[in-house]
Amino acid sequence: MNEQEGNFAVAQNRGSAFARFLRLIRFSHTIFALPFALAALVVAANGGPSFRILLLALACMVTARTAAMLFNRFVDWEIDQRNPRTATRHLLATRPVVLTWLVLSSALFVFFAANLNRLTFVLSPVALGIIFFYSLTKHFTDATHFFLGFALGIAPVAAWIAQTGRVQLPPLILAFGVVCWVSGFDLIYATQDYDFDRREGLHSLVVRLGLPATLRIAEGLHFLMLIALIGFGIVAKLGAVYFAAMIPIAATLIYEHRSARALDDVASINRAFFNSNAFVSAVFLAAVCADRIL
């Protein structure tokens, strides 16, 4: 480990145990998929859901994502230590601590789901199985990005079930949009690991197709996402404010793709990646709330 990497490792290990835990699970990235689930909840409730349902749904989303991230850290412990981008993660917590928090967060998710309605309780183990399975896919398929998209795409459907107790067409369309969105930005994100994945012999669509083709596929997926968001607005009978929000969302996605092609350092790519996708999800939620609540 060189001096620069050593300084970064020390910085990673600073702060309280709770702060290190939040960095371990990349809690700041919760803002990506969470707004889509909240938007589905708002539409399903035709306005503001009850405080009880909102609180329980939020608890389910946070604990499910926490469990998924901890499972990923646990099963990829050795691989992460060999990857320069993730090599300092093991400094944030020990593996037994990760396992303990994984079990606890999974149990809490099932508990919160059980307090929503019978269907959410019945489906809670299925949801955990789906989000855990993603972490295993990189060991046997190049399509891992689409499994991640599917894992996050179930969030709007789960939120809809939390409110209504059933599955309907609008959340399924929105889920398809989230699958395309997440798969697309994960492909962009995965370009950072191109050299490592090729060296380690890991299953990687980026390695198989090359960087230019990967970025073209990501562009196509984000185009499909926009179509799905428009379709969701039509089926859910949203108004002009919602459809107007598609313009800044499209512009932000274009910016993200141009940045992915132009930037060549990890820090800049991460910054553009985080800012762009956080903006997309925030604008989407704001547009839905403006239509249904205001």
TORKE-313114 format. One line per 5 residues: number of its first residue (from 1); their letters; for each residue x, y, z of N, C-alpha, C. Coordinates in steps of 0.001 Angstrom, whole numbers. Each point is the difference from the previous one (the first is absolute). Example, Ala and Ser with C-alpha at 12.3 -4.5 7.8 and 13.67 -1.06 7.14 Angstrom:
2
1) as) 13190/-5690/7800/-890/1190/0/900/1200/0 ~ -350/1050/-720/820/1190/60/-770/1090/730
END
This chain:
294
1) mneqe) 853/-1196/0/-853/1196/0/883/1238/0 ~ -180/917/-1005/814/1194/-69/-486/1041/999 ~ 729/1133/52/-327/1011/1002/-1393/571/-203 ~ -354/267/-1268/-1332/563/-270/-1105/-951/425 ~ 165/-1290/-320/-1003/-993/397/-61/-127/1513
6) gnfav) 1184/103/656/22/-84/1451/-729/1147/659 ~ 194/1206/-539/-715/1166/541/-1497/-152/-169 ~ -421/-541/-1166/-1430/-200/-230/-561/-1035/970 ~ 771/-1051/263/-448/-1038/928/-198/563/1396 ~ 925/863/420/-135/634/1314/-1252/862/46
11) aqnrg) -247/757/-1073/-1187/862/-58/-1273/-828/64 ~ 10/-1153/-678/-1166/-872/5/-319/-518/1395 ~ 1025/-183/809/-182/-612/1312/-287/1026/1098 ~ -99/1276/-353/-287/1023/988/-1494/74/287 ~ -327/666/1111/-1392/216/345/-524/-1060/947
16) safar) -1235/193/411/-639/-940/920/-290/-1317/-697 ~ -330/-1007/805/-343/-1304/-562/-1215/108/-907 ~ -959/845/392/-1206/170/-816/342/646/-1336 ~ 889/1006/17/394/674/-1239/712/-978/-935 ~ 850/-856/556/693/-996/-828/-989/-1013/-565
21) flrli) -1019/-342/803/-1032/-929/-473/-751/589/-1192 ~ -338/1287/75/-710/649/-1101/856/25/-1266 ~ 1315/196/175/881/-30/-1166/107/-1416/-564 ~ -21/-984/882/96/-1390/-436/-1154/-372/-918 ~ -1210/430/344/-1179/-373/-792/-344/1055/-1050
26) rfsht) 891/1007/-153/-225/1088/-955/-1402/567/174 ~ -304/418/1236/-1362/434/338/-446/1167/-870 ~ 938/849/-408/-369/1151/-827/-635/-427/-1312 ~ 298/-1215/-476/-577/-480/-1251/-1446/-465/165 ~ -497/17/1233/-1412/-334/233/-918/949/-758
31) ifalp) 465/1221/-238/-839/993/-661/-268/-333/-1458 ~ 662/-1005/-555/-236/-338/-1393/-1368/-661/-198 ~ -218/-1147/611/-1232/-753/-226/-1134/403/935 ~ 329/535/1170/-1028/341/985/-1062/948/-548 ~ 352/1069/-715/-1042/901/-516/-997/-685/-936
36) falaa) 435/-1001/-756/-924/-701/-891/-1004/-821/799 ~ 453/-599/1088/-911/-739/870/-976/946/686 ~ 499/1133/472/-876/977/651/-1015/567/-986 ~ 436/226/-1230/-923/500/-1018/-1121/-1001/-265 ~ 360/-1284/-75/-1028/-1033/-190/-969/-11/1174
41) lvvaa) 523/194/1191/-851/36/1197/-969/1174/-58 ~ 483/1160/-431/-841/1201/-98/-1102/-207/-1032 ~ 346/-556/-1145/-998/-232/-1048/-1011/-1046/447 ~ 469/-1065/629/-905/-1053/475/-990/533/1020 ~ 457/954/817/-874/582/1022/-828/1163/-553
46) nggps) 241/330/-1273/-682/1141/-634/201/1277/815 ~ 1216/188/463/338/1159/816/937/-425/1116 ~ -157/553/1161/863/-360/1113/-448/-1280/674 ~ 882/-1014/90/-344/-1212/748/-61/308/1494 ~ -589/-880/760/-50/205/1454/1416/-2/568
51) frill) 153/663/1126/1329/84/617/520/-1385/352 ~ -885/-868/472/405/-1364/377/560/-757/-1196 ~ -722/23/-1123/457/-726/-1184/1290/610/-538 ~ 69/1325/-11/1209/662/-482/1211/-399/844 ~ -162/11/1321/1109/-322/888/435/-1448/-160
56) lalac) -973/-916/-71/335/-1413/-156/627/-276/-1361 ~ -523/644/-1051/564/-188/-1341/1441/496/-50 ~ 254/1160/598/1364/529/52/921/-959/758 ~ -492/-526/1108/792/-936/798/327/-1259/-807 ~ -976/-481/-762/227/-1175/-848/1050/285/-1069
61) mvtar) -116/1164/-633/946/339/-1068/1423/116/526 ~ 151/682/1120/1343/215/555/613/-1306/493 ~ -779/-806/725/552/-1253/531/270/-1011/-1111 ~ -841/-16/-1037/236/-921/-1115/1278/370/-740 ~ 177/1288/-277/1216/415/-691/1235/-234/871
66) taaml) -124/265/1294/1122/-238/906/388/-1474/-3 ~ -1000/-864/63/274/-1439/-17/666/-403/-1314 ~ -471/555/-1104/570/-336/-1306/1460/422/-93 ~ 308/1206/472/1368/486/-54/918/-810/916 ~ -491/-362/1168/806/-795/930/253/-1398/-554
71) fnrfv) -1006/-581/-636/187/-1309/-622/1058/86/-1091 ~ -65/1081/-793/987/200/-1051/1406/122/572 ~ 131/768/1090/1311/163/622/507/-1346/546 ~ -916/-781/586/381/-1268/628/487/-1011/-1030 ~ -748/-182/-1085/355/-1039/-967/1160/420/-895
76) dweid) 234/1303/-141/1091/490/-857/1197/499/815 ~ 112/-441/1233/1033/516/909/1405/-99/-604 ~ 362/-1169/-512/1340/-178/-548/180/751/-1316 ~ -1013/-34/-857/95/690/-1291/155/1501/197 ~ -779/560/931/68/1441/251/1382/430/459
81) qrnpr) 689/-860/762/1331/357/492/1033/13/-1117 ~ -265/-717/-1095/944/-19/-1114/-262/1110/-1013 ~ -1192/592/62/-378/1055/-942/459/1354/555 ~ 839/747/-723/469/1298/509/-1133/951/380 ~ -1129/-67/-716/-1114/923/276/-685/-335/1318
86) tatrh) 42/-1249/424/-741/-418/1199/916/-569/1083 ~ 1305/148/-168/959/-701/868/-71/414/1460 ~ -517/1184/310/-9/472/1397/-1309/-305/726 ~ -940/-663/-668/-1290/-259/649/155/-855/1251 ~ 933/-940/-21/150/-900/1149/487/739/1232
91) llatr) 487/1238/-155/434/778/1153/-1174/611/758 ~ -1164/40/-630/-1159/655/604/-705/-894/1025 ~ 111/-1303/-151/-641/-937/935/607/-1380/-208 ~ -34/-828/1025/481/-1366/-135/-1082/-855/-645 ~ 411/-1129/-535/-970/-872/-665/-1066/-538/961
96) pvvlt) 351/-411/1239/-1043/-428/941/-1006/1111/313 ~ 468/1237/84/-918/1124/236/-947/163/-1180 ~ 535/-123/-1213/-839/93/-1192/-1075/-1078/23 ~ 376/-1223/350/-970/-1096/59/-1071/264/1049 ~ 394/512/1154/-958/288/1062/-1025/1037/-444
101) wlvls) 492/1076/-619/-910/1045/-471/-846/-473/-1177 ~ 522/-923/-777/-776/-570/-1099/-1211/-756/542 ~ 217/-832/991/-1101/-765/597/-1015/942/643 ~ 482/1012/719/-887/929/680/-830/813/-983 ~ 633/537/-1024/-746/819/-967/-1010/-841/-772
106) salfv) 338/-1244/-307/-945/-888/-686/-1217/-283/876 ~ 238/-264/1281/-1097/-265/926/-887/1228/169 ~ 607/1157/69/-773/1233/128/-858/236/-1238 ~ 547/-293/-1171/-777/154/-1226/-1253/-868/31 ~ 163/-1266/371/-1154/-908/70/-1006/496/1041
111) ffaan) 504/482/1120/-881/523/1054/-819/1191/-491 ~ 650/956/-645/-718/1178/-497/-999/-389/-1096 ~ 392/-928/-867/-897/-453/-1058/-1236/-677/578 ~ 188/-756/1079/-1121/-692/633/-1010/972/585 ~ 461/1193/345/-894/990/587/-697/866/-1046
116) lnrlt) 301/-225/-1269/-693/732/-1067/-1287/-736/-382 ~ 142/-1151/-614/-1167/-823/-314/468/-1433/-250 ~ -959/-881/-172/334/-1426/-119/855/-281/-1234 ~ -310/652/-1126/735/-280/-1232/1453/459/100 ~ 234/1159/615/1385/453/149/791/-962/890
121) fvlsp) -659/-539/1018/673/-966/875/343/-1282/-752 ~ -963/-517/-767/207/-1245/-755/1130/160/-1018 ~ 55/1182/-632/991/228/-1050/1349/482/522 ~ 99/323/1281/1257/544/525/1195/-947/-171 ~ -138/-1314/247/1155/-879/-250/365/-65/-1477
126) valgi) -1016/112/-866/258/6/-1444/806/1235/-374 ~ -390/1137/569/723/1245/-272/1453/-103/444 ~ 231/-553/1188/1374/-163/475/786/-938/-914 ~ -648/-1066/-445/671/-935/-903/424/670/-1299 ~ -858/865/-525/315/698/-1255/1175/947/172
131) iffys) -36/800/1057/1071/989/165/1316/-651/422 ~ -55/-1144/678/1226/-713/340/590/-690/-1235 ~ -873/-495/-856/453/-776/-1159/881/841/-917 ~ -289/1297/-71/808/872/-857/1487/-130/318 ~ 360/-52/1276/1410/-38/394/705/-1268/-463
136) ltkhf) -763/-1038/-307/593/-1257/-444/146/-67/-1508 ~ -744/842/-720/-57/-141/-1454/1322/307/-683 ~ 810/893/583/1271/350/-650/954/-1185/-81 ~ -322/-1084/711/861/-1180/-10/-359/-979/-1115 ~ -1137/221/-697/-356/-974/-1030/-661/606/-1244
141) tdath) -232/1331/-43/-638/580/-1173/508/1416/-254 ~ -11/383/-1270/368/1364/-366/-1160/966/188 ~ -1178/-514/292/-1210/831/72/-270/529/1396 ~ 1022/63/830/-191/416/1393/-640/1373/134 ~ 260/908/-952/-559/1348/63/-1531/-31/-82
146) fflgf) -524/-942/-776/-1446/-99/-145/-631/-628/1242 ~ 736/-863/659/-497/-541/1267/-50/1086/1070 ~ 994/894/-8/-41/1129/928/-1203/884/-315 ~ -227/245/-1290/-1160/791/-391/-1299/-628/467 ~ -94/-1332/-132/-1201/-697/449/-159/86/1511
151) algia) 1129/-115/720/-37/48/1469/-536/1345/483 ~ 411/1094/-654/-500/1311/394/-1354/300/-630 ~ -268/-635/-1128/-1265/245/-692/-1221/-515/743 ~ 191/-948/915/-1151/-498/748/-473/995/1059 ~ 821/1042/271/-359/951/1053/-1330/719/-261
156) pvaaw) -250/532/-1209/-1304/648/-232/-1180/-967/137 ~ 197/-1237/-456/-1071/-997/121/-260/-309/1471 ~ 1069/-133/781/-141/-273/1428/-718/1143/712 ~ 343/1238/-369/-661/1157/614/-1482/30/-348 ~ -320/-341/-1233/-1403/-39/-443/-771/-1058/794
161) iaqtg) 613/-1165/182/-638/-1068/775/-182/435/1455 ~ 968/738/526/-95/478/1376/-1234/868/198 ~ -348/775/-1020/-1150/893/103/-1313/-688/-347 ~ 11/-818/-1051/-1261/-544/-524/-219/-1470/318 ~ 1063/-726/302/-140/-1432/242/-125/-825/-1265
166) rvqlp) 267/614/-1172/-82/-737/-1262/952/607/-1024 ~ 205/-745/-1105/863/455/-1085/-874/493/-1143 ~ 365/1174/-574/-721/557/-1131/985/438/-1073 ~ -519/467/-1130/843/315/-1152/961/1178/224 ~ -426/1129/589/918/1146/113/1345/-311/653
171) plila) 37/-693/1157/1322/-266/600/849/-948/-832 ~ -635/-870/-782/768/-903/-859/707/777/-1102 ~ -690/999/-565/628/846/-1016/1139/806/617 ~ -252/554/1179/1037/759/683/1182/-905/362 ~ -291/-1215/412/1068/-949/334/880/-271/-1216
176) fgvvc) -619/-137/-1167/777/-203/-1229/918/1193/-253 ~ -521/1198/237/820/1193/-156/1187/10/942 ~ -224/-399/1246/1081/-38/993/1033/-1062/-384 ~ -463/-1149/-507/926/-1047/-445/925/548/-1083 ~ -580/687/-973/804/563/-1097/945/1081/507
181) wvsgf) -500/849/889/811/1093/540/1194/-536/792 ~ -274/-902/931/1065/-543/853/989/-816/-822 ~ -494/-837/-908/902/-806/-833/906/906/-822 ~ -568/1083/-524/778/931/-801/1081/697/795 ~ -366/555/1167/1038/716/749/993/-953/656
186) dliya) -413/-1242/264/957/-950/552/1018/-421/-1060 ~ -425/-57/-1252/942/-278/-1084/1042/1114/-97 ~ -469/1244/131/937/1127/-21/968/-113/1182 ~ -549/-279/1172/812/-114/1216/1020/-1125/-121 ~ -404/-1081/-659/857/-1182/-99/1185/220/-929
191) tqdyd) -33/1028/-826/1148/264/-870/1260/299/819 ~ -174/452/1246/1151/272/862/766/-1281/349 ~ -702/-1148/-39/609/-1272/401/434/-835/-1203 ~ 47/602/-1167/308/-750/-1219/1312/-781/129 ~ 1073/692/388/1307/-655/91/23/-1069/1090
196) fdrre) -595/314/1158/-4/-965/1098/-803/-1242/-374 ~ -1210/182/-568/-853/-1142/-353/682/-887/-1040 ~ 684/614/-950/695/-784/-1025/1162/-770/608 ~ 730/648/911/1143/-655/637/-435/-1163/888 ~ -1129/192/717/-483/-1023/934/-817/-1092/-688
201) glhsl) -346/229/-1262/-822/-977/-716/-1438/-29/463 ~ -499/1124/535/-1379/75/480/-958/145/-1177 ~ -1209/-493/186/-1020/194/-1020/-338/1483/-79 ~ 135/573/-1181/-213/1434/-164/-444/300/-1424 ~ -1161/626/-129/-478/394/-1319/903/1073/-593
206) vvrlg) 579/836/848/906/1047/-467/1228/-625/-659 ~ 560/-1041/617/1165/-670/-562/-368/-729/-1288 ~ -1157/-627/-2/-407/-778/-1178/-245/905/-1214 ~ -664/1134/215/-407/855/-1112/982/1125/-294 ~ 787/394/1014/869/1155/-164/-703/1268/448
211) lpatl) 769/1043/244/-548/1234/558/-963/718/-948 ~ 316/209/-1273/-926/739/-879/-1371/-672/-117 ~ -10/-1328/-211/-1273/-712/-142/-786/24/1309 ~ 703/-100/1124/-667/49/1304/-715/1325/197 ~ 657/1088/-337/-606/1315/172/-1181/195/-947
216) riaeg) 65/-590/-1185/-1149/88/-924/-1202/-753/562 ~ 243/-1160/597/-1098/-757/613/-608/793/1146 ~ 843/645/808/-496/823/1104/-875/1134/-521 ~ 389/592/-1109/-821/1062/-605/-1358/-539/-421 ~ -6/-1168/-616/-1263/-604/-416/-900/-329/1177
221) lhflm) 583/-482/1078/-775/-311/1201/-619/1260/599 ~ 728/1086/1/-535/1240/560/-1063/617/-899 ~ 98/-262/-1295/-1092/420/-890/-1271/-784/331 ~ 148/-1305/216/-1155/-821/387/-568/452/1338 ~ 868/441/896/-464/507/1291/-921/1194/-200
226) liali) 400/928/-854/-834/1179/-258/-1358/-400/-575 ~ -1/-945/-918/-1263/-493/-568/-874/-590/1105 ~ 618/-766/909/-755/-617/1097/-562/1055/940 ~ 771/1043/302/-495/1059/879/-1184/725/-635 ~ 75/220/-1285/-1131/625/-700/-1205/-934/49
231) gfgiv) 239/-1300/-232/-1093/-970/68/-625/-67/1379 ~ 848/69/1032/-513/15/1375/-899/1207/222 ~ 426/1165/-485/-808/1205/152/-1345/-112/-672 ~ -16/-642/-1176/-1255/-161/-738/-939/-957/735 ~ 516/-1158/396/-831/-1014/657/-474/480/1362
236) aklga) 871/724/728/-362/497/1333/-782/1306/-60 ~ -203/517/-1227/-778/1222/-231/589/1201/749 ~ 1320/159/-177/677/1150/578/-142/1206/-933 ~ 328/1181/526/-284/1221/-741/1189/630/-696 ~ -200/1266/-414/983/718/-817/1319/208/728
241) vyfaa) -57/253/1304/1237/212/764/890/-1234/-75 ~ -608/-1159/118/769/-1241/-65/669/-146/-1361 ~ -756/193/-1066/565/-201/-1335/1050/1063/-323 ~ -163/1194/529/1009/1046/-201/1324/-391/657 ~ -82/-765/1099/1211/-415/711/831/-986/-808
246) mipia) -593/-602/-1034/764/-913/-839/1115/729/-750 ~ -163/1305/-219/1006/776/-740/1306/109/797 ~ -29/488/1268/1272/35/750/563/-1384/296 ~ -866/-1002/132/498/-1361/209/767/-476/-1225 ~ -565/234/-1185/685/-396/-1239/1315/752/-154
251) atliy) -10/1307/304/1210/804/-123/1093/-501/943 ~ -390/-413/1202/971/-491/974/605/-1327/-441 ~ -815/-858/-573/520/-1276/-491/987/221/-1147 ~ -298/950/-864/929/332/-1081/1324/493/569 ~ -92/861/1014/1208/496/661/805/-1145/609
256) ehrsa) -701/-949/624/687/-1129/635/788/-798/-1027 ~ -599/-231/-1162/673/-794/-1025/1171/755/-620 ~ -159/1285/-192/1120/789/-518/1154/35/1002 ~ -342/74/1284/1033/-7/1040/730/-1335/28 ~ -756/-1084/-174/615/-1329/28/1013/-164/-1122
261) raldd) -251/641/-1132/926/-94/-1125/1189/942/143 ~ -234/1132/683/1034/1038/51/941/-130/1188 ~ -513/-467/1143/802/-28/1218/848/-1268/59 ~ 1208/128/495/887/-1164/27/585/-298/1378 ~ -492/684/1053/466/-328/1346/-1182/-423/846
266) vasin) 254/-904/957/-1049/-610/802/-795/1033/782 ~ 700/973/601/-687/989/829/-1021/801/-822 ~ 379/399/-1194/-908/786/-850/-1178/-833/-470 ~ 260/-1248/-362/-1083/-890/-431/-989/-223/1141 ~ 525/-259/1200/-870/-209/1161/-850/1225/299
271) raffn) 604/1174/-107/-722/1239/281/-1123/212/-1015 ~ 315/-163/-1284/-1009/174/-1044/-1093/-1051/129 ~ 406/-1230/316/-939/-1110/175/-978/289/1141 ~ 547/389/1153/-842/241/1167/-931/1194/-224 ~ 546/1114/-445/-804/1217/-173/-1102/-185/-1035
276) snafv) 325/-637/-1111/-976/-175/-1069/-1165/-874/441 ~ 308/-1140/577/-1066/-936/368/-795/477/1211 ~ 653/696/917/-736/585/1120/-977/1048/-503 ~ 416/796/-983/-871/1022/-561/-1195/-632/-713 ~ 248/-1039/-775/-1082/-677/-730/-1067/-504/959
281) savfl) 412/-707/1049/-967/-574/932/-727/1086/783 ~ 716/1077/373/-633/1082/755/-1036/741/-840 ~ 330/284/-1252/-947/690/-895/-1227/-866/-242 ~ 212/-1298/-178/-1127/-898/-221/-958/11/1185 ~ 532/-133/1210/-850/3/1195/-706/1341/161
286) aavca) 714/1090/-215/-600/1331/133/-1142/176/-986 ~ 169/-504/-1219/-1044/141/-1015/-1249/-790/385 ~ 193/-1204/504/-1146/-822/423/-719/662/1168 ~ 764/466/985/-609/648/1169/-743/1278/-393 ~ 573/761/-920/-654/1220/-468/-1330/-322/-654
291) dril) -73/-1109/-689/-1234/-374/-680/-1044/-559/959 ~ 436/-797/960/-952/-722/840/-303/683/1353 ~ 950/777/509/-169/562/1342/-305/1481/-27 ~ 720/759/-823/-181/1462/11/-1281/420/-687
END
